[in-house]
Structures are given as structure tokens and as C-alpha cells.
Amino acid sequence: MNRNNMVMSAIIGGTAAAVAVVAGSAHAASTNSASTNSASAHEAQARADIQAVLTASAAAWSAGDLDRFMASYAPMATTTYLSGTHLVHGYAEIRAMYAQRFGGGSQAAMGELTVDIVDFRLLGPAHAYVIGHFHLHRDAAHGGDAEGPTSLVFERTPAGWRIVADHS
């Protein structure tokens, strides 16, 4: 094979390789797009599931049902609550703190709660970080209205998404 034929063969071979690389890139882009869509769907489902937990939790709070409200927390010794004045470890301890601060769970002392998700980040298949905004409506005799940000870490448990860290 002469030099011109070798160059021509390399060019044709190179073109075939380039076509294979482009085809492979298109397949990879298609696969990545499908993965991205799947991840987006997973994140959207996780966000909807967590919003449902927050909505049920707020409804329980508003009904004065502290035990049902606490169902949104993981029942573990490592579950943590942090506010400007409290650092509490453990599910039972967090429940006791809420009961003490809110009249043992009376509906009047607890008021009416709403929580909205402001920012949502899936940290992996079993954890999510949520920034929310809460609004607590109570009469003046029970402390009046309160509102503000909250950050929550959720963990997917066998019972569903549960709060493992609460900074309110």
C-alpha cells in the first residue's frame, strides 16, 4: 500500500472512529438525559412525600395532637432539635420539650400551624434537606403569632420520610 492509500485508509478509518465516537456520545447523552429525568422524578416524588409529612404534621399540631405531630420525627435517640435556646437529643426528649413549651399539648397553646417548603435538596436516595417557613397562629394569651424559617433533615425510613434534625 502506497503512502496516499495509507493516508486515505487512515482518514476513512478515522471517519468511522469519529462517527462511532459521535454515536457513542449521542447514546451517552440520551442515557444521561434519561438518568436526569429519573433523578428529577425521584426528587419531585421525595419533595411531594415530604410536603405530605409536613402537612399532616401541621394538621396534627393544629388539632392539639402532640403524639400525631411527633409522628413526623424519627423515633430515635439520635434525632435532634435545635433552636436559639434549646438543643435536644432524642425523640422522647423532643416530645417532652414540646409538651412543656406548649401547655402539655393543649390545642389553644399549640395554635394553628402551617409549614411551606422554601428550598428542597435531595442529598441522596435516603436523605433530604428542607428549608421551610412556618407560621404559628395563636391568641395573645398563648404567646401570639410566631413565624420564621426552619431547616430540617429528613431520612427515608421503613415508615416513610421522617425528620432526623430540626433547626427551628
Number of C-alpha atoms within 10 A of each C-alpha: 7 7 8 9 10 11 12 12 13 13 12 12 12 12 12 12 13 12 12 12 12 12 12 12 12 12 12 12 12 12 12 12 12 12 12 12 12 12 14 13 12 14 19 14 12 22 21 12 14 24 18 13 20 21 17 17 24 23 18 21 24 23 19 22 17 22 14 16 20 20 17 23 25 23 15 12 13 13 21 22 22 16 11 7 6 12 12 19 17 18 21 14 15 21 19 16 15 15 17 11 12 19 14 16 21 16 18 17 22 26 23 20 21 18 20 16 17 12 12 18 14 19 13 10 12 13 19 22 19 23 18 19 17 18 17 18 20 19 13 9 8 14 13 12 14 12 14 11 15 19 19 20 21 24 22 17 12 7 9 15 24 25 27 24 20 19 16 18
